[in-house]
Amino acid sequence: MAAALLLCSLAAGGAVAAAQPNGRRTPAAGLDQMGAGWGPRPHGLTTGEPAAVARVEIGGARRNISDALWGIFFEDLQGAVDGGMYAELVKNRDMAVPGPPDLLGAEEKGHHGPPPGWEAHGAATVKRSSEAPLNPNNTHCLQITATAAGGGARNSGYWGMIVRAGAAYKLSFFARAKSKPSASEMVTPPSLRVSLLSADQVTPIGSADFDLSAHSLGGWARYSGTLTATETTSEAELLVALTAPGEVCVDVVSLFPPDAVQGLFRRDLFETLRALEPSFMRFPGGDYTDTWHWEETLGPEERRSGHGQSTDVSAATAGLGCDSCRF
């Protein structure tokens, strides 16, 4: 119904959208008139000059549609997407979900320590930080401070990571080395070793090294590579470790299996749903649409704000955007 009203409003020549300085889009006046209860919202579209016009032809049948269609309902919460259909293996990759409340009222607006999915490994401390974020839409990162080589942060994924021997997993992340406290202090950017760990949380079963010295201190850079597993297990973990004492921040830490459908979907679940031969798919779901803004699910993944909550039950990375389900 909402889609039909939107198309009718556009066909009538209503304004569509205006790009704002913050890069987000908000509904123009023509769209605000669609319903009495639909007004401007903080993250939505505001009045502006028309950016596009759509015309809808309602006369003439194009295709016969059965009145007995059935399909599937796909809602982006509680593990249906992140931890489910979305093939991402790293839980809370963008640190959108905060850690537990700090009863002593310390930093991070009442939260402290590592965010859900992450924990310190070896001689290191980790915390969720808002200092010098990756971009305005991704406002938190994971700060890792190691006092000895091998200290870092470990991610257990969603109920453990399933990896298979011989498979090459696609790794990517953003990293920022510690800035110089003063012009006189020399700081050597650390190197990172990213590894898959066996179920014992100690034995590496695939690693790759990344030298951060090629980039200026204090600046973000994207790194990518592959981790080839030497063991099959359903309880693997991902370790991001420093090769020497130092401090580094990481964000959007991502690991995908090589057989992900379209590079996005978990193959076993995708093929199971496709075998049902549904006539349609409802996405992103029911009540979840109240806080789901389509324009915030487009563009580079590191610039999608996601849906961080006080707990990780309904949190989502927006890795699957509104343009992802055209299969």
HELIX and SHEET records of a PDB file:
HELIX    1   1 ALA A    2  ALA A   11  1                                  10    
HELIX    2   2 ALA A   29  ASP A   32  1                                   4    
HELIX    3   3 GLU A  107  GLY A  110  1                                   4    
HELIX    4   4 LEU A  212  ALA A  214  5                                   3    
HELIX    5   5 ARG A  267  ALA A  275  1                                   9    
HELIX    6   6 ASP A  287  ASP A  290  5                                   4    
HELIX    7   7 TRP A  294  THR A  297  5                                   4    
HELIX    8   8 GLU A  301  ARG A  303  5                                   3    
SHEET    1   A 2 ALA A  17  ALA A  19  0                                        
SHEET    2   A 2 ARG A  25  PRO A  27 -1                                        
SHEET    1   B 2 ILE A  72  PHE A  73  0                                        
SHEET    2   B 2 MET A 281  ARG A 282  1                                        
SHEET    1   C 4 TRP A 118  HIS A 121  0                                        
SHEET    2   C 4 GLY A 152  ASN A 155 -1                                        
SHEET    3   C 4 THR A 233  LEU A 242 -1                                        
SHEET    4   C 4 MET A 161  VAL A 163 -1                                        
SHEET    1   D 5 TRP A 118  HIS A 121  0                                        
SHEET    2   D 5 GLY A 152  ASN A 155 -1                                        
SHEET    3   D 5 THR A 233  LEU A 242 -1                                        
SHEET    4   D 5 SER A 191  LEU A 197 -1                                        
SHEET    5   D 5 PRO A 204  ASP A 211 -1                                        
SHEET    1   E 5 ALA A 124  SER A 129  0                                        
SHEET    2   E 5 CYS A 141  ALA A 146 -1                                        
SHEET    3   E 5 GLY A 246  PHE A 256 -1                                        
SHEET    4   E 5 ALA A 168  ALA A 177 -1                                        
SHEET    5   E 5 TRP A 220  THR A 228 -1                                        
END                                                                             
